[in-house]
Amino acid sequence: MVSYNNQINPARQSPDSGRAVGQMPAVAGAEREIVKMQLTISTLILCLGYTVVARAQRIERQFIVNAIRIKLSTDQPVVPINDAVVVKFTITNTSKVELPIAGSFDWTVRREDGSPVANTPEGVRRREAKRATRSLSVPLYLAPGASSNQEETLSKLFVMDVPGVYLVSMRIGVTDEIRTDFIESNTLRITVK
């Protein structure tokens, strides 16, 4: 609490109030302390609220990451050179609640030695379009225990016209205001001959 000296030097008195220049009345000082206290409490409430929301988002993000499974498969593990390389993927909700799967599917294709495979012009275009519209993506909602089956022609997105073994995987980002965690698929082995 702020206390004010009630002894005023007559030479430093304000002509209109009889108070010393620069000295606030005791009531204004008390009001100022109340306002400071209210601001401190408001700041504390905002910080606690943000912490609670951030923790809830982290728990929700972790729950989704743990509840969703991605499985890659192919009907053709050995593909003749210049044929389409088609990969099927199944996204399954293993939880007991409906879950949103938002964002895009990020594919990774590597050679057997671990070196990355270049994108085709179509792959570059799609990757850039994904970056530009990532925040606008509409989530796919999966009911409890439900699966979504889709397929992708990877040879349209990656240069896979060189004979050899290709390792294919996919991931989906689960994002909140703090960070992104990824749901990773299995790694699929495809041979181009």
ZAKOLNU-130092 format. One record per residue: residue number from 0; residue in one letter; x, y, z of N, C-alpha, C in turn. Coordinates in nm, 2 decimals. Last residue first. Layout:
BEGIN
k;r;nxx;nyy;nzz;caxx;cayy;cazz;cxx;cyy;czz
NUM;A;X;Y;Z;X;Y;Z;X;Y;Z
...
END
This chain:
BEGIN
k;r;nxx;nyy;nzz;caxx;cayy;cazz;cxx;cyy;czz
192;K;1.11;-5.28;-6.18;1.20;-5.36;-6.26;1.19;-5.32;-6.41
191;V;1.08;-5.15;-5.86;1.06;-5.12;-6.00;1.16;-5.19;-6.08
190;T;0.94;-5.25;-5.56;1.05;-5.27;-5.65;1.00;-5.24;-5.79
189;I;0.86;-5.11;-5.25;0.81;-5.14;-5.39;0.94;-5.15;-5.47
188;R;0.76;-5.13;-4.92;0.87;-5.16;-5.01;0.82;-5.19;-5.15
187;L;0.64;-4.90;-4.68;0.61;-5.00;-4.79;0.73;-5.01;-4.88
186;T;0.62;-4.85;-4.34;0.70;-4.83;-4.46;0.67;-4.94;-4.56
185;N;0.32;-4.72;-4.18;0.42;-4.82;-4.20;0.50;-4.78;-4.33
184;S;0.29;-4.36;-4.10;0.24;-4.49;-4.15;0.35;-4.60;-4.14
183;E;0.25;-4.14;-3.82;0.33;-4.20;-3.92;0.27;-4.34;-3.97
182;I;0.14;-3.84;-3.74;0.09;-3.98;-3.73;0.17;-4.04;-3.85
181;F;0.31;-3.58;-3.56;0.28;-3.65;-3.69;0.23;-3.80;-3.66
180;D;0.23;-3.26;-3.42;0.28;-3.40;-3.41;0.24;-3.47;-3.53
179;T;0.31;-2.92;-3.39;0.25;-3.02;-3.48;0.32;-3.16;-3.44
178;R;0.22;-2.67;-3.15;0.31;-2.75;-3.23;0.23;-2.85;-3.31
177;I;0.03;-2.47;-3.06;0.16;-2.48;-3.01;0.26;-2.55;-3.10
176;E;-0.22;-2.48;-3.17;-0.15;-2.35;-3.17;-0.01;-2.36;-3.13
175;D;-0.19;-2.79;-3.34;-0.27;-2.70;-3.26;-0.19;-2.57;-3.26
174;T;-0.21;-3.06;-3.58;-0.16;-2.93;-3.54;-0.25;-2.86;-3.44
173;V;-0.09;-3.34;-3.71;-0.20;-3.30;-3.62;-0.14;-3.18;-3.55
172;G;0.00;-3.46;-4.03;0.03;-3.37;-3.92;-0.10;-3.34;-3.84
171;I;0.06;-3.78;-4.15;-0.04;-3.67;-4.14;0.00;-3.59;-4.02
170;R;0.27;-3.95;-4.38;0.24;-3.90;-4.25;0.13;-3.79;-4.26
169;M;0.41;-4.24;-4.54;0.32;-4.13;-4.54;0.30;-4.08;-4.40
168;S;0.65;-4.41;-4.75;0.58;-4.39;-4.62;0.50;-4.26;-4.63
167;V;0.84;-4.64;-4.93;0.73;-4.54;-4.93;0.67;-4.53;-4.79
166;L;1.13;-4.71;-5.10;1.07;-4.72;-4.97;0.97;-4.60;-4.95
165;Y;1.22;-4.89;-5.38;1.17;-4.77;-5.33;1.10;-4.79;-5.20
164;V;1.47;-5.05;-5.57;1.38;-5.06;-5.46;1.35;-4.92;-5.40
163;G;1.49;-5.03;-5.93;1.54;-5.04;-5.79;1.43;-5.05;-5.69
162;P;1.50;-4.83;-6.23;1.49;-4.96;-6.16;1.55;-4.96;-6.02
161;V;1.34;-4.53;-6.25;1.47;-4.59;-6.24;1.45;-4.72;-6.17
160;D;1.11;-4.39;-6.23;1.14;-4.46;-6.36;1.28;-4.52;-6.36
159;M;0.99;-4.22;-6.04;1.01;-4.36;-6.01;1.04;-4.44;-6.13
158;V;0.96;-3.92;-5.92;1.03;-3.98;-6.04;1.07;-4.12;-6.00
157;F;0.63;-3.86;-5.79;0.77;-3.89;-5.77;0.83;-3.95;-5.90
156;L;0.37;-3.83;-5.88;0.42;-3.73;-5.78;0.57;-3.74;-5.77
155;K;0.30;-4.04;-6.03;0.26;-3.91;-6.08;0.33;-3.80;-6.00
154;S;0.37;-4.26;-5.88;0.46;-4.23;-6.00;0.42;-4.10;-6.07
153;L;0.17;-4.28;-5.70;0.29;-4.21;-5.66;0.38;-4.18;-5.78
152;T;-0.15;-4.25;-5.69;-0.05;-4.29;-5.79;0.07;-4.21;-5.77
151;E;-0.32;-4.36;-5.40;-0.25;-4.25;-5.46;-0.16;-4.31;-5.57
150;E;-0.64;-4.42;-5.24;-0.52;-4.46;-5.31;-0.45;-4.34;-5.38
149;Q;-0.82;-4.51;-4.94;-0.79;-4.42;-5.05;-0.67;-4.48;-5.12
148;N;-1.05;-4.56;-4.69;-0.96;-4.62;-4.78;-0.95;-4.53;-4.90
147;S;-1.10;-4.50;-4.35;-1.11;-4.44;-4.48;-1.01;-4.50;-4.58
146;S;-1.29;-4.66;-4.09;-1.17;-4.64;-4.17;-1.20;-4.57;-4.30
145;A;-1.41;-4.65;-3.75;-1.42;-4.64;-3.89;-1.29;-4.62;-3.96
144;G;-1.40;-4.64;-3.47;-1.37;-4.77;-3.54;-1.38;-4.76;-3.69
143;P;-1.60;-4.36;-3.47;-1.53;-4.46;-3.39;-1.52;-4.59;-3.46
142;A;-1.57;-4.18;-3.78;-1.65;-4.23;-3.67;-1.56;-4.33;-3.59
141;L;-1.37;-3.92;-3.89;-1.38;-4.06;-3.88;-1.46;-4.10;-3.76
140;Y;-1.38;-3.65;-4.10;-1.42;-3.70;-3.97;-1.44;-3.85;-3.98
139;L;-1.14;-3.44;-4.24;-1.21;-3.57;-4.27;-1.25;-3.62;-4.13
138;P;-1.14;-3.08;-4.26;-1.11;-3.21;-4.20;-1.20;-3.33;-4.24
137;V;-1.02;-2.89;-4.52;-1.14;-2.94;-4.45;-1.11;-3.07;-4.39
136;S;-0.76;-2.64;-4.52;-0.81;-2.78;-4.54;-0.93;-2.81;-4.46
135;L;-0.65;-2.40;-4.49;-0.79;-2.40;-4.54;-0.84;-2.54;-4.56
134;S;-0.39;-2.43;-4.42;-0.48;-2.38;-4.31;-0.62;-2.38;-4.36
133;R;-0.28;-2.51;-4.67;-0.28;-2.60;-4.55;-0.38;-2.56;-4.44
132;T;-0.25;-2.39;-4.91;-0.38;-2.40;-4.86;-0.39;-2.49;-4.73
131;A;0.02;-2.37;-4.96;-0.05;-2.25;-4.97;-0.19;-2.27;-4.91
130;R;0.11;-2.64;-4.94;0.16;-2.54;-4.85;0.07;-2.41;-4.85
129;K;-0.04;-2.75;-5.15;-0.06;-2.79;-5.01;-0.02;-2.69;-4.91
128;A;0.09;-2.63;-5.37;-0.05;-2.60;-5.34;-0.09;-2.64;-5.20
127;E;0.34;-2.75;-5.35;0.33;-2.60;-5.33;0.18;-2.57;-5.30
126;R;0.27;-3.02;-5.40;0.33;-2.98;-5.28;0.32;-2.83;-5.25
125;R;0.16;-2.99;-5.66;0.08;-3.03;-5.55;0.14;-3.00;-5.42
124;R;0.40;-2.92;-5.80;0.28;-2.83;-5.81;0.19;-2.87;-5.69
123;V;0.56;-3.14;-5.75;0.60;-3.01;-5.71;0.48;-2.92;-5.70
122;G;0.41;-3.34;-5.89;0.44;-3.35;-5.74;0.48;-3.22;-5.68
121;E;0.43;-3.25;-6.15;0.30;-3.26;-6.08;0.31;-3.26;-5.93
120;P;0.70;-3.27;-6.19;0.64;-3.14;-6.20;0.50;-3.14;-6.13
119;T;0.81;-3.51;-5.94;0.78;-3.48;-6.08;0.72;-3.34;-6.08
118;N;1.06;-3.50;-5.68;0.92;-3.49;-5.73;0.91;-3.47;-5.88
117;A;1.32;-3.75;-5.62;1.27;-3.62;-5.66;1.12;-3.62;-5.70
116;V;1.38;-3.94;-5.33;1.34;-3.94;-5.47;1.28;-3.81;-5.51
115;P;1.66;-3.94;-5.10;1.52;-3.90;-5.14;1.50;-3.91;-5.29
114;S;1.84;-4.23;-4.99;1.84;-4.10;-5.07;1.70;-4.07;-5.11
113;G;1.84;-4.48;-4.88;1.79;-4.37;-4.80;1.79;-4.24;-4.87
112;D;1.89;-4.69;-5.04;2.01;-4.64;-4.97;1.97;-4.52;-4.88
111;E;1.65;-4.73;-5.17;1.69;-4.83;-5.07;1.80;-4.78;-4.98
110;R;1.50;-4.40;-5.20;1.57;-4.52;-5.25;1.61;-4.61;-5.14
109;R;1.19;-4.28;-5.08;1.33;-4.29;-5.08;1.38;-4.41;-5.15
108;V;0.92;-4.07;-5.04;0.97;-4.18;-5.12;1.12;-4.17;-5.12
107;T;0.66;-3.96;-4.85;0.80;-3.97;-4.86;0.84;-4.09;-4.94
106;W;0.37;-3.75;-4.83;0.44;-3.87;-4.88;0.59;-3.85;-4.88
105;D;0.14;-3.62;-4.63;0.28;-3.60;-4.67;0.34;-3.73;-4.70
104;F;-0.18;-3.51;-4.66;-0.10;-3.64;-4.65;0.04;-3.61;-4.71
103;S;-0.29;-3.23;-4.47;-0.26;-3.30;-4.59;-0.18;-3.43;-4.56
102;G;-0.56;-3.15;-4.24;-0.43;-3.14;-4.30;-0.41;-3.22;-4.42
101;A;-0.74;-3.36;-4.01;-0.72;-3.24;-4.09;-0.58;-3.24;-4.15
100;I;-0.96;-3.56;-3.89;-0.83;-3.57;-3.95;-0.81;-3.46;-4.05
99;P;-1.15;-3.57;-3.59;-1.11;-3.50;-3.72;-0.97;-3.53;-3.76
98;L;-1.33;-3.85;-3.46;-1.21;-3.77;-3.46;-1.19;-3.70;-3.60
97;E;-1.56;-3.98;-3.24;-1.54;-3.93;-3.37;-1.42;-3.84;-3.37
96;V;-1.45;-4.23;-3.00;-1.51;-4.11;-3.04;-1.48;-4.07;-3.18
95;K;-1.30;-4.45;-2.94;-1.44;-4.46;-2.92;-1.52;-4.33;-2.95
94;S;-1.02;-4.51;-3.17;-1.08;-4.47;-3.05;-1.23;-4.49;-3.05
93;T;-0.91;-4.57;-3.41;-0.92;-4.68;-3.31;-0.98;-4.64;-3.18
92;N;-0.96;-4.50;-3.73;-0.99;-4.44;-3.60;-1.00;-4.55;-3.50
91;T;-0.74;-4.53;-4.00;-0.84;-4.60;-3.91;-0.84;-4.52;-3.78
90;I;-0.68;-4.52;-4.34;-0.67;-4.44;-4.21;-0.78;-4.49;-4.12
89;T;-0.50;-4.68;-4.58;-0.62;-4.69;-4.49;-0.59;-4.61;-4.37
88;F;-0.39;-4.66;-4.91;-0.37;-4.63;-4.77;-0.51;-4.63;-4.70
87;K;-0.22;-4.80;-5.19;-0.34;-4.78;-5.12;-0.31;-4.74;-4.97
86;V;-0.03;-4.69;-5.47;-0.03;-4.73;-5.32;-0.17;-4.70;-5.26
85;V;0.10;-4.75;-5.78;-0.02;-4.72;-5.70;-0.01;-4.77;-5.56
84;V;0.28;-4.66;-6.04;0.30;-4.71;-5.90;0.19;-4.66;-5.81
83;A;0.24;-4.74;-6.38;0.20;-4.66;-6.26;0.23;-4.73;-6.13
82;D;0.54;-4.83;-6.56;0.40;-4.85;-6.52;0.37;-4.76;-6.40
81;N;0.81;-4.78;-6.59;0.72;-4.70;-6.67;0.57;-4.73;-6.64
80;I;0.90;-5.12;-6.51;0.94;-4.98;-6.53;0.84;-4.91;-6.62
79;P;0.66;-5.31;-6.32;0.74;-5.29;-6.44;0.77;-5.15;-6.46
78;V;0.68;-5.36;-5.98;0.61;-5.29;-6.08;0.71;-5.28;-6.20
77;V;0.59;-5.54;-5.70;0.69;-5.54;-5.81;0.62;-5.48;-5.93
76;P;0.36;-5.52;-5.56;0.49;-5.48;-5.49;0.60;-5.48;-5.59
75;Q;0.06;-5.45;-5.61;0.17;-5.47;-5.70;0.30;-5.43;-5.64
74;D;-0.12;-5.36;-5.44;-0.15;-5.49;-5.50;-0.04;-5.54;-5.59
73;T;-0.01;-5.23;-5.12;-0.02;-5.22;-5.27;-0.05;-5.36;-5.32
72;S;-0.05;-5.01;-4.84;-0.04;-5.15;-4.90;-0.04;-5.12;-5.05
71;L;-0.03;-4.86;-4.52;0.00;-4.85;-4.66;0.00;-5.00;-4.71
70;K;-0.22;-4.73;-4.26;-0.16;-4.85;-4.32;-0.15;-4.84;-4.47
69;I;-0.24;-4.54;-3.97;-0.23;-4.53;-4.12;-0.16;-4.66;-4.17
68;R;-0.45;-4.47;-3.70;-0.35;-4.56;-3.76;-0.35;-4.54;-3.91
67;I;-0.52;-4.27;-3.41;-0.53;-4.29;-3.56;-0.41;-4.38;-3.61
66;A;-0.47;-4.24;-3.15;-0.59;-4.31;-3.18;-0.60;-4.34;-3.33
65;N;-0.24;-4.08;-3.10;-0.24;-4.22;-3.05;-0.36;-4.30;-3.10
64;V;-0.32;-3.84;-3.22;-0.20;-3.91;-3.27;-0.20;-4.05;-3.23
63;I;-0.54;-3.78;-3.05;-0.56;-3.80;-3.19;-0.44;-3.88;-3.25
62;F;-0.40;-3.74;-2.81;-0.51;-3.84;-2.82;-0.53;-3.88;-2.96
61;Q;-0.23;-3.52;-2.87;-0.17;-3.65;-2.84;-0.28;-3.76;-2.85
60;R;-0.43;-3.33;-2.91;-0.34;-3.36;-3.01;-0.28;-3.50;-2.99
59;E;-0.55;-3.32;-2.65;-0.63;-3.36;-2.76;-0.54;-3.40;-2.88
58;I;-0.33;-3.23;-2.50;-0.39;-3.36;-2.47;-0.47;-3.41;-2.59
57;R;-0.29;-2.98;-2.62;-0.18;-3.08;-2.62;-0.24;-3.22;-2.60
56;Q;-0.53;-2.86;-2.55;-0.50;-2.88;-2.69;-0.39;-2.99;-2.71
55;A;-0.51;-2.85;-2.28;-0.62;-2.93;-2.34;-0.59;-2.96;-2.48
54;R;-0.28;-2.68;-2.26;-0.27;-2.82;-2.21;-0.38;-2.91;-2.27
53;A;-0.39;-2.45;-2.36;-0.28;-2.51;-2.43;-0.26;-2.66;-2.39
52;V;-0.59;-2.40;-2.17;-0.63;-2.42;-2.31;-0.52;-2.49;-2.38
51;V;-0.43;-2.36;-1.95;-0.53;-2.46;-1.95;-0.57;-2.50;-2.09
50;T;-0.28;-2.14;-2.03;-0.21;-2.26;-2.00;-0.31;-2.38;-2.00
49;Y;-0.48;-1.95;-2.07;-0.40;-1.99;-2.19;-0.33;-2.12;-2.16
48;G;-0.56;-1.92;-1.80;-0.65;-1.97;-1.91;-0.58;-2.02;-2.03
47;L;-0.32;-1.82;-1.68;-0.38;-1.96;-1.64;-0.47;-2.01;-1.75
46;C;-0.31;-1.58;-1.82;-0.20;-1.68;-1.83;-0.25;-1.82;-1.79
45;L;-0.55;-1.46;-1.74;-0.53;-1.49;-1.88;-0.42;-1.59;-1.90
44;I;-0.51;-1.45;-1.46;-0.62;-1.53;-1.52;-0.60;-1.56;-1.66
43;L;-0.29;-1.27;-1.46;-0.28;-1.41;-1.40;-0.39;-1.50;-1.46
42;T;-0.41;-1.04;-1.56;-0.30;-1.11;-1.63;-0.28;-1.25;-1.59
41;S;-0.60;-1.00;-1.36;-0.65;-1.02;-1.50;-0.54;-1.09;-1.58
40;I;-0.43;-0.95;-1.14;-0.52;-1.06;-1.14;-0.57;-1.10;-1.28
39;T;-0.31;-0.71;-1.24;-0.23;-0.83;-1.21;-0.31;-0.96;-1.20
38;L;-0.53;-0.55;-1.26;-0.45;-0.58;-1.38;-0.37;-0.70;-1.36
37;Q;-0.60;-0.53;-0.99;-0.70;-0.59;-1.09;-0.62;-0.63;-1.22
36;M;-0.38;-0.40;-0.89;-0.41;-0.54;-0.84;-0.50;-0.61;-0.94
35;K;-0.40;-0.16;-1.02;-0.28;-0.24;-1.04;-0.31;-0.39;-1.00
34;V;-0.64;-0.07;-0.91;-0.63;-0.10;-1.06;-0.51;-0.18;-1.09
33;I;-0.56;-0.04;-0.65;-0.67;-0.14;-0.68;-0.66;-0.17;-0.83
32;E;-0.37;0.16;-0.67;-0.33;0.03;-0.62;-0.44;-0.08;-0.66
31;R;-0.54;0.36;-0.76;-0.44;0.32;-0.85;-0.39;0.18;-0.80
30;E;-0.70;0.40;-0.53;-0.76;0.35;-0.66;-0.66;0.30;-0.75
29;A;-0.50;0.50;-0.36;-0.57;0.37;-0.33;-0.64;0.31;-0.45
28;G;-0.45;0.73;-0.49;-0.34;0.64;-0.47;-0.40;0.50;-0.44
27;A;-0.69;0.87;-0.47;-0.64;0.83;-0.61;-0.53;0.73;-0.59
26;V;-0.69;0.91;-0.20;-0.80;0.82;-0.26;-0.75;0.78;-0.40
25;A;-0.48;1.08;-0.15;-0.48;0.95;-0.10;-0.58;0.86;-0.16
24;P;-0.38;1.26;-0.45;-0.46;1.25;-0.32;-0.46;1.11;-0.28
23;M;-0.04;1.29;-0.55;-0.18;1.24;-0.57;-0.25;1.24;-0.44
22;Q;0.18;1.55;-0.62;0.13;1.46;-0.51;-0.01;1.42;-0.54
21;G;0.25;1.74;-0.80;0.30;1.60;-0.82;0.25;1.50;-0.72
20;V;0.25;1.99;-0.55;0.26;1.96;-0.70;0.32;1.82;-0.71
19;A;0.04;1.95;-0.27;0.18;1.96;-0.32;0.18;1.92;-0.47
18;R;-0.28;2.11;-0.26;-0.19;1.99;-0.25;-0.05;2.02;-0.31
17;G;-0.44;2.32;-0.32;-0.38;2.32;-0.19;-0.29;2.20;-0.16
16;S;-0.55;2.35;-0.56;-0.60;2.24;-0.48;-0.54;2.25;-0.34
15;D;-0.45;2.57;-0.71;-0.59;2.54;-0.72;-0.64;2.44;-0.61
14;P;-0.16;2.58;-0.68;-0.25;2.69;-0.64;-0.40;2.66;-0.64
13;S;0.01;2.32;-0.51;-0.07;2.36;-0.63;-0.16;2.47;-0.59
12;Q;0.30;2.39;-0.32;0.16;2.36;-0.32;0.10;2.40;-0.46
11;R;0.56;2.43;-0.25;0.54;2.34;-0.36;0.39;2.31;-0.37
10;A;0.57;2.60;-0.03;0.63;2.65;-0.16;0.60;2.56;-0.27
9;P;0.47;2.45;0.18;0.38;2.55;0.12;0.44;2.60;-0.01
8;N;0.50;2.11;0.18;0.58;2.23;0.18;0.50;2.34;0.11
7;I;0.29;1.91;0.38;0.32;1.97;0.25;0.40;2.09;0.27
6;Q;0.25;1.61;0.53;0.31;1.74;0.55;0.35;1.80;0.42
5;N;0.16;1.36;0.46;0.06;1.47;0.47;0.12;1.60;0.50
4;N;0.29;1.15;0.23;0.33;1.24;0.33;0.23;1.35;0.34
3;Y;0.11;0.85;0.16;0.16;0.98;0.12;0.19;1.06;0.24
2;S;0.17;0.51;0.09;0.13;0.61;0.19;0.18;0.74;0.14
1;V;0.05;0.23;-0.07;0.12;0.35;-0.08;0.07;0.45;0.02
0;M;0.08;-0.12;0.00;0.00;0.00;0.00;0.09;0.12;0.00
END
